[in-house]
Amino acid sequence: RLVTAVPPVVDLAGQWQALQQAYPASQAQIILTGKCGQELARVLAGKQDPLALLFPGGSVEIAEQLYRESPQARVFNEMVAQSVQAALAQLPAERPLRMLEIGGGTGGTTSSVLPVLPAQRTQYVFTDIGPLFLSRAEERFAQYDFVQYQVLDIERDPAAQGFAGQQFDLILAVNVLHATVDLTQTLAHTRQLLAPGGMLLLVEGTGPENWVDITFGLTDGWWRFTDTATRPDYPLIAQATWYDLLRQAGFATMAALPVANGRFRQALILAQAAAFAQAGHWLILHDSAGIGQAAAAQLAAQGESCTLIPAPTPQTVPDAEQFKQWLAEAGERPLRGVVHLWNLDLPAPVGTESLEPWQRVGTGSIVSLIQALGTLPEPAKLWLVTRGAQPVVAGDVPVVAQAPTWGLSKVIHLEHPELAAVRLDLDPQQDAATQAAILFAELAQPDAETYVAARHGQRYVARLSRCLLKPGEAQPEAPAVRLQKSPDGVLDKMTLAAVERPLPGPDQVEIRVLAAGLNFRDVMNALAMRDDPDPLGGECSGVVTAVGANVTHFAVGDAVLALAAGSFGSYVLADAAFVAPKPAHLSFAEAATFPTAFFTAYYSLHTLGKLQAGDRVLIQAASGGVGMAAVQLAQLAGAEVFATASQPKWEKLRQMGVPHIFNSRTLDFADEIMTVTGGAGVDVVLNSLAGEFVAKSVAVLAQNGRFLEIGKRDVWTPAQFAAARPDADYHLIDLAAGMVEQPDAVSPVFQEVMALVNGGTLQPSPLQTFPLAQAADAFRTMAQTRHIGKIVITQDEEG
């Protein structure tokens, strides 16, 4: 065919930037797609490593944002958290939960799940294929002391990696199992780790998505599968195929949760293992009341076989050889366990003489049993059952005849840990049928507890608890909390302290905080790097809960954003002059990115810096919150933007249309700027850097330029600056002080900026959110400058 017209030139960079501004919540997805799309030809030609595009400079920041902040990730992470909560609700209130996360990676799902778990009864094992993500996760989730971190390659036998079989009640695998060579083998290994009746919570893509294909699909790992009978030409499989594979792996029941937004080609699948993966055999040394026999009948209903041996008399107690014969009756079936209930038939002694002979039936038979178990090629789990042998609740009187078994069991635990002996003390007040049901529940779903007692319908386990020498008086329920810094500047020692809710003053409003922006001033305050009396947090978004007598333009229930000291709390008081309506098109988290960053940037560049079209402006640390706000404002003013940032963050600035980008980690930027400008320098400098960078920033300022200092460290005095550059203007900017000392002068500027926000002229910066309970992680992320744009601390799903 002949070419009849030249195809129109499409401004891809402009479209890319427009997409990011229109969909800020999808920043990571759009950035990855754009970067990989631009380099697609070079990747296919073998000239570009796709991993360098996905993880520039080895950084996982974009990946972390994708797996935690993208709309799809937020939907599924919340669904996972709710599913875990539902699973917890099915367990007895005191039953421990053993959880395993396969391929935890950046911890996107982990951050949603850990806060809903009961810390006192959870064992959570976070795994990944290598140590890199483990060390990052251990630092990030340091506040959760019930989490362990281990390397696990699910393609290899878990037993060879130190993981005992059937030890987890719940396994999470989110977008990870598809990335293995053979799904049948992978699911077999996963099933191997689940306890009988345990649950696998699986999230996987169920069909191709174009953006995934041109990002992660560029890596060799995406296409490394070899099970072509299941996956002929693509690594992701349909939900029905997952069901087939799960059944083959020994899962008894499957269900998928519906997704509110059908555009997501993903499924959350819950699969429950059978009560016992393979029919086994039990040796039950039963009592005369039928408790052991009833439990055996329930085991038989599950496909298990049992050898039942009644309690002997003191004269007929079997020796180790007899126990060996009974153990051999398991035949080819695996010996699931040995349950000793003969203590239940011991009569109440009338004296020490009557106690001794019956101890042959109790502790004496256990010693012989242990000798026999020691000859087995594979250890068998042991349950030692008593009734009322231990005082558990007030009023309990121990049964003397059975108490010695608990003492002996401690020796067994030390000398034969391979038997994983469980001591189960039944409730003397319950009938035999109830006791049998409790026994069966323990046998069918064992956990890590070794001391268990049943009393009044409750399950008790042994715990050491702290005892206060001087118990304090009971405190009333706190109406509000606020994040408090540690005096020694340790982030992990920050606490949520109860505070009162004072009534708003005549010109104030009270706000229920739903999201609050984190700023570098907060980090320095928390790290005790500056003497700052203000509470942590200086900006927020939320809902008005009370108004002062003079406030007429806000009412209870209004959604607002504000500048307010102490915003890292559940409620905050704000001067109504620094409160503005929240735009309806913004989420609370997005709204919280505006007050400090855009107010600071606007006041600096326009009010003080008099920025004009055609001016050259240097924005230091341009990938931060104030920096990105300044870039937008400078571009709107028609200025030529020069920006510094660390190299992994340059791509984001390029997408924003910044023409001149320099490295903020070296002093070379000064000479490079002078070269680009032909020795003229820049008209305006917005500085936030410290040390030697201050002098270099002064050096690039053009004749009669304006230097705007918003930094908090190594700040020059006006005298110092005047000595170095008498021709230029110098402004030290501290809006927090200005709000207190000159509120009438600065509040109109704030309202002017907020009008631009409400009019849609300004777009929210990229953001990374942390719940208030993980505030230390948020502060640490900013301190290590691992973020792009703003960090926002949320307190509610609405954020």
Secondary structure, 3 states (H helix, E strand, C coil): CCCCCCCCCCCHHHHHHHHHHHCHHHHHHHHHHHHHHHCHHHHHCCCCCHHHHHCHHHCCHHHHHHHHHCHHHHHHHHHHHHHHHHHHHCCCCCCCEEEEEECCCCCCCHHHHHHHCCHHHEEEEEEECCHHHHHHHHHHCCCCCCEEEEECCCCCCHHHHCCCCCCEEEEEEECCHHHCCCHHHHHHHHHHHEEEEEEEEEEEECCCCHHHHCCHHHCHHHHCCCCCCCCCCCCCCCHHHHHHHHHHCCEEEEEEECCCCCCCCEEEEEEEECCCCCCCEEEEEECCCCHHHHHHHHHHHCCCEEEEEECCCCCCCCCHHHHHHHHHCCCCCCEEEEEECHHHHCCCCCCHHHHHHHHHHHHHHHHHHHHHHCCCCCCCEEEEEEECCCCCCCCCCCCCCCHHHHHHHHHHHHHCHHHCCEEEEECCCCCHHHHHHHHHHHHHCCCCCCEEEEECCEEEECCCCCCCCCCCCCCCCCCEEEEECCCCCCHHHCEEEEECCCCCCCCEEEEEEEEEEECHHHHHHHCCCCCCCCCCCCEEEEEEEEECCCCCCCCCCCEEEEECCCCCECEEEEEHHHEEECCCCCCHHHHCCCHHHHHHHHHHHHHHCCCCCCCEEEECCCCEHHHHHHHHHHHHHCCEEEEEECHHHHHHHHHCCCCEEEECCCCHHHHHHHHHCCCCCEEEEEECCCCHHHHHHHHCEEEEEEEEECCCCCCCCHHHHHHHCCCCEEEECCHHHHHHHCHHHHHHHHHHHHHHHHCCCCCCCCEEEEEHHHHHHHHHHHHCCCCCEEEEEECCCCC
